[in-house]
Amino acid sequence: MSIQSTIEAAASTLTPSLARIALVVRENPSVVIDNTINELAAECDTSVASVVRFCRAIGFSGYAPLRMALAAELGKEAAQFSARGAYGSEISDADTLQEAVSKVAALELLAIEETVARLDFTVLEAAVDAIDGAERIILYGLGASRFVAEDLAHKLLRVGRNAHIPADPHEAVAVSVLPTASTVAIGFSHSGSTLETVRFLETARTSGATTIAVTSAKDSPLTRAADHPLFTEVRESTFRAGAMVSRIAQLTLVDCLFLGVAKRRYTETVDALQRTGQATRALRG
């Protein structure tokens, strides 16, 4: 996991003083390289001790190791993306539309590459096993995560799997509490702390369902409610409200899950996709 993705994932769980440091570093990672620990503390309106705690919270023993590792990471990424003229995570008001689009594309490519590189295939296989053997699959997410949940549900429905998306939080809890045999519940939340999604997964697990989480936060309530947690590696853009990059990373895991399930019954899957494709084309005349 990259340092910047680690900071992104940890930001929501940090104390206010450490969260201020995360925000500054997230918006401009070079601030760590360009400033001493005292200068960074002043920039973030906090103490040197808080900067040290921040370093430890993201897996480093102190500021010097963080500076060295982050300098190496930024150098590698600069070389990777400089040829495309798209390096840099932050979109500024001075960027042209082409520059802004290139920056988002770079972040999305990084999200896909880092998510797949860090994917735990043992967990993925277990999740695929559970979905493949399920009589009922319930998927839930809010906001942009709902669109991702719908994408996987539609894919599973196209190959004959019993997939369902509850309409609202109340329905999600209601259907997840029913002790139907062989149920899999899948919760989607980038932060891992969306209350309604966490409650859905916790209720499903208590009722005997196998639970799967798709999130970026390894230490989160959603992760703790999951039998099989799958993690995205994401650095969002300035315009985080749109869940631009996190959505792409979640969709990558959706495709991994679907491919795993599809390959278990390859011939049946191909036949189902052909038949459903022909049916929808017939509707278009």
N, C-alpha and C positions, 0 to 999 in steps of 0.2 A: 504494500500500500504506500503510495507516495505521501510525503509530508503534508502537502497541501490538501490532499483528500482526507488525511487523518484529521487535520484541523477543521475541515468542513464538517466531517461527521461528528466531531466532539463538541463543536461550538454550542449546541443547544443544551449540553449537560454541564457546562462549566459555570463556576461562580461568576457574579457580575464583573469583578475585577479581571478575572482571567478571560471572560468573554470579550471584554474591551480589547485585550491584546489579540485575541483570535480575529476579531473584526478588522483591526489594523493590518495584521499580517495577511489575512485572507485577501484584502483589497489590494495590497502591495507587498508581495513576499520579499522584494528586494530591501525592504526597510530593515530586515534582520541583518542582511549583509552590510548595509551601508551605515549602520548605527551600532554604537556600543550598547551594553546592557543598560547603562544609566540613561543613555539617550532614548532608547526604546521605552523605558519605564516612564520617562517624562512625556514622550509622545502619546502614550496611552493613559496618562494621568493616573499612574499607579506606582507601586514600589518595585525595587529591584527583587525583593523577595517574591513578589507576585509573578514576575517574569520567570524566575527560577521554577516556581510551582507550575507555571504554564508549560515550561519545557518538559517537566516530569510528567505532566498530564498527557502529553502527546508522545511520550516514550523516550525522552532524552534525559541524560543525567544533569545537563546544564546548558548554558547558553552557547558556549564554544562548540560543543558537538552539534547543536542545532544549526549554527551558522555554517559549519563545514558541510553538513549533509544537505542543507538547503541550497548552498552555492553550487554543489555538484548537481543537484536535481534541476535547478534553473538553467545551468549551463547545458545539460543534456537536452532539455526541452527547447532551448533556444536554437541549438543545432538542428533539432528535429523539425522545427516549424519555421525557421527563418527563411528557408527556401520558398515557403508558401507566402511569406510576408504576413503571417497570421499569429505570430507569437505574442503572448500577453493575455492574462486572464480577464483583465478589466476593460470594459467598454467605456470610453470617455465621450464627453460631449463634442470633442474635437474630431472624433473619428468620422471618416466618410462612411456611407452605408456599406460600401464594399469592404472596408476595414473592419467594421463591426460584425458583418456577416462572417468574415474570415476568422475572426476571433472566436465567435460562437462555434463555428465548424471545428476549430482546433480543440476547443474544450469537449465537444461531443466525441471527437475521435479519441481523445485521451480517456474519456469516460468508458467508451467501449473497450479500448485496449486494456485499461487498468482493471476493469470489472472482470474481463475474461482471464487476465493474467493471474488474478487473485482468487478466482473461483475455486471453491472446494468441491471437487468432483465427487467425493464420497457423499457429501450432503446432497449434491444435485441428483445423484443416482438414487438415494433414499427417497427424495422428494418425487422423482419420476416413478419409482416403485409404488409409492402411496397413491399417486394420481391414477396410474394405470390400473390399480386394483380397486379403485373407489367406485361405489355405486352412486354416490352423490358428491359433487364438488361445489362448494360455496366459496365465492370470491367477493372480497369487499375492500373498498378504498374510498377516500374522500378527495374532492378536488381533482387535481391532475392524476392522482393515483387511481381514481375511479376509471378514468379513460384507459389506463393500463390494465386494470382488472377486466374491463369489458373486452379488451383486445384478446386476452388469453381465453376468456369465456367463449367468445365467438369462434376462436380457433378450435377449441375443444368441441363445441357444438357441431362444427363443420365435419368432424370425424366421428360423430355419434356418441360423444361423452355427455353425461348428464350434468351440465354445468349451469349454475344459477347465480345471479347477482341480486342481492336484496336491494329494494328500492330506497331504503332509508335506514338510519341507525336502529330504530325500533324493530323493523323487520329483520335486520341482520342479527340482532340478539335473539329474536323470537325463533328464527329458523335454526340458529346455531345451538339452541338449548335442547332441541328435539333429539332424542337418542336414537337416530336412525343408524342402522348398521353400515359400516364401511363408508364413513364420511370423511372427506378431506376439506379443511377450511384453510383458505389462503388469504392472508392480510397484506395489503400494500401500504406502506407509509415511509416516505423518504426520511423523516425525522425519527421514526420509530416510537413516537410519543403521541400520535393522534389518538385522543381518548376513545372515540367511538370505535376505531379499528382495533385498538388494544382490547377493549371490552369484548368485541366480537370474537377475537381469537381466544381470549381467556375463557369465555363462556363455552365456546366450541370444544376446547381442550378438556374442560371440566366435564362436559357431556360425553366424552369418549372419542371425539374426532381426532384425527391426525392433523397437526397444524403446521403450516408453512408460512414463513414471513419473508417478504422482500423489502429490504430497508438498507440504509447506509450506516445505521447506528448500531454498532456491535454491543454496546452497553446501553440497552434501552428496554423499556417495558415490552415492546412488541417482540424483541428478540427473546426475552425471557419466557414469553408465552408460546414460543414456537418449538416444535420438535425438530424441525429442519429449517434453520435460518439461512437465507441466501442474501449476500451483501453486494450492494453496488459501490463503486468507487467514483466519487463525483466531486467536481468543483463547479459550483453554480456561477453564472455570470452576474453582472450588476443587477439585472432585471430578474431577481430571484422569484418574484411573485408568480411568474409564469411557469415555474418548474421546468425550465427549458432543457437543461442538461440532465437533471435527475430523471426526467421522463425517458430520455433516450437510453440511459443506463438500465432503468427498470424494464424497458421493452427488450433490451438485449437478454436479460434473464428470462423474460417471457418466452422469447424465441428458443432459448436453450431448453426450457422446460417442455415446450411443445415438441421440439425435435426429438427429445428423449422419449416422450410418450408416443409420438408418431412412429419411431423406429421399432418400438416393441411389437407393433402389428403393421408392418410395412405395407403388405399387399392390401390389407383392409383399408389402411389410411389412404393410399393412392386411389383406390376405388371410390372411397367416400368423397375425396376432394374432386375427383372427376365428375361424379354424379351431382354433387352440390353445385359445382361450377357450371355444368350444363343447365341445371335447373334455373340458376340466376340469370344466365345468358338468355334463356327462353323468355324470361320476364321482360327483357329489354327488346324483345322482338327481333 
